[in-house]
Amino acid sequence: MELSGKVSVVTGGVQGIGRAIALRLAELGSDVAVMDLKEEGSAELLSEMRALRRKPFFARADVSLSSDVDAAAEEIIGLFGRVDVLVNNAGITRDALLMRMDEKSWDSVISVNLKGTFNCTRAFLRGMIKRRSGRIINVSSVVGIMGNAGQSNYAASKAGVIGFTKSVAKEVASRGITVNAIAPGFIDTEMTRVIPEEARKSFLLSIPAGRAGAAEDVANVVAFLASDGASYITGQTIHVDGGMLM
């Protein structure tokens, strides 16, 4: 896989899966712009990418706000001239059983995870259409396929990402742009480390591979989908889950 000369944008890229994706794309030769509301850790990430002789950039943005995204996109395109790869990874959880879930918890998860994917895709898609080339990779979740008690908001948002992916893929396939989704399973990140130990053990028992995934497992699939080798793959949802949903 080779991404030399490419420009990538990774949302939610400062930590966890997003950070691993940003570094993997940089390792393969892409310059990388990271969009995130969280600034802590961004300086270290940019330093690591510079050490790879890449040109990195950090844009602080709330992906749920179109004004933030449009301003960040203008800045990124002004700096790099174009964007070849967009990875919509930003996401949050606000877990609760439905009867105990308040409207704010529902709205915030839908706004970041689903509306954020819409905002960012719309902001960068026009340039890809003009160049008749581009890769859009949306990070969904196995929860968007199988559901999970206490995560109706998260499951709905991630299921929506899959439907969005298929629809946009059909709209832009003739323009040389691929749009795919990745559905990670139980990945060892800051988000999953707060899960109680008993719940973690239960998750692991449901995984044929017998282990949690690493952020790098997801990053490697993103890297492939961003490459020229994936030019005939579009509208797909690829599970990275150790066999959890076989």
N, C-alpha and C positions, 0 to 999 in steps of 0.2 A: 504494500500500500504506500502510495506516495502522494503527498499533499503540498509539495513545494509550489510556492507562488499563489497559494490559495489564501483567502481571508475568511475566518470563521467567527461566528458570534455564538457564545454559550450563555444562556440565561441561568441565573442561580448558580453561577460558576465558582463561587469563592470557597465552598466546602463540599464534602461528600462526593456524590456521583458527579456533580457538575465540575468540581475541581479536577477529578480524575479525567474527565472528558477533555477539559481545556488543556491539560498537560499532554494527553495522548495526541491530540491534534497538533500541538506544538512540536512534539517529538517527531512527527511525520512531515514537518516542514511548513505547516500553516501558521500565518500570523493570527493572533487570537484576541478578540475583544470580549471581555467578560462584563455582562450586565447583572447587577445584583443590588438589592436594597441594603445588604450587609457589607460594610466596608472592612470590618475587622478581618485580617488575614489576606486582604487583597494585595497589599504591598509585597508580602512574602511570595504570593503566587506569581505576580508580575516579575519578581526577581528571578524565580525559577525558570520562567519562560525566556527571559533575557539571556540566562545562562545557556539556553538551547539555541541562541543566536536568532531568536524570533523577535518580532515587533509586537509587544502586547499593549493592551489598553484596558482601563477599567472605567465603566460608566455606571454611576449610581442611579438606579431607576427602580420604581415600583411597577412591575409589569402589568398590574391590574389597572393602571392609569394610562390611558392612551396618550395623554400629554407628556408624561414622563418617557414613554417608549418612543414617541415621535421625535422628541428632543435628543434622546440618546442615539437613535438611528441616524439622525442628521449629522450628529457629531462624528459617529463612526464612519459613515460614508464620506464625510468631508475629509477625514484623516486617511482612510485607506483607499478611497475611490470606488469601492464596490464591496459586496459581501457574496461569497460563493456558497457558504455553508451556514445554516442556521440550526442551532440545537435548542429547542424549547424544553428546558429542564426545570425551570423554577417551579417550586411547589411547596405547599404547606399542609399540615394536618391540624384539625381541631376536633378530636375524637370525642364522641358521646353517643349513647343510645338515643335513638330518634326521639323518644318521649322526653328526654332530658336536654335535647339539643336546642339552643336558642338560635334565633334568626341570624344573629351576627356571625355565629360559627358556621352556619350554612353559607351565608353570602361571601364571607372572606375566602373560604376554600374554593368556591366556584369562581370567584373573581380572579384569584391568583392562578389557579391551576388550569382553568378552561378559558376564561376571558383573556388571561395573560398570553396564552398560546395564540389566540386570535389577534390580539394587539400586535405582537411581535411578528407574526407571519405577514400580516397586512403591511406592516412598516417596511419589510425588506423584500417583499414579493415583487413589487413593481420593477425594481432594478434587475432581478433575476429574469423576469419576463422579457425585458428589453434586450438582455444579453442572450436569451434563449438557453440559459444554463443555470443550474442551481441544485442544491441538496437541502431539504428540510427534514429534520429528524425530531420527532416529538416524543418526549418521555412520558409514557402512560404508566400502567401498573397492572400486575395480575389481579389486583383488587377490583380494577375496572371491568374485569371479565368474570370473576367468580363471586364478587361481593365479599363483605366482611362485616360481621356484627360490630356496631359502634363506629362504623366508618361510612355511613350512607352518603354523607357529603363528599368525602374523598372518592368513594367508588363512583358516584355520579359524575364527578369532574373528570375522572380518568377514563370512564366509559365515553364521555363526551369527546375527549381528545381522540379516541380511536375513530369515532364517527366523523369528526372534523378532518382527520388525516385522510380517510378514504374519499371524502367529498372534494377536498382541495387537490388531491392526487389526480382525480378525474378531470378537474378544471385545467390543470397545467401540464399534464403529461405530454401533450403535443408541442409544448414549448421547451422540451429538453430538461424539465425540472422534475425531480423525484421527491415524493413526500411519503415518509414511512414513520411508523411508531415502534417504540421498544417498550415491552412490558416486563420490567424487572420484577423478580420475586422478592424473597427475603434477603436483602443486601445489608451487609454490616456497615452502617454509617452512623453519624451522630443522631439521626432521627430514630433509628431502630434500637440504639443502645439504651434508650430510656424505657423500653418495653420490659415489664417484670420478667424475672428469670424463668418462672414457670411457663409464661406465655412463649418465651423464646424457645424453650425446650419443646413445646407443643408444635411450634412452627417447624423446627428442625426435623421432627419425626415425620412431617408430611413431605419432606424433600428427599427424593430417591438418591440424590448425590450425597446426602448425609452431611451437608455443611451449608452455612450461609454463603451467599455470593460476596465477592469483593467489588468495590466500585470500579476497579479496573476491568472486571468481566463485562460490565456494561459499556465502559469506554471503548473496549476493543470492537464491539459490535457497531457502535456509533462511527468509529473510524472507518470500518469497512463500508458502511452505508454512505459515508461522505466521499468515498473514493470512486474513481472511474470504473472500478471493477463491479460496482453495484448499479451501473447505469440502466439495467433492464429490470430493476426491482423497484416497484412503486405501489403505494396503497396497502402495504403489508404491515402486520403487527408481529414483531419477532419477540418471542418469549426468551428471557434470560433468567431462568428460574430453577436450574438444576433438576428439571423434570417435574416440578411441583404440579403443573397442570396437564400432564400427559393424559 
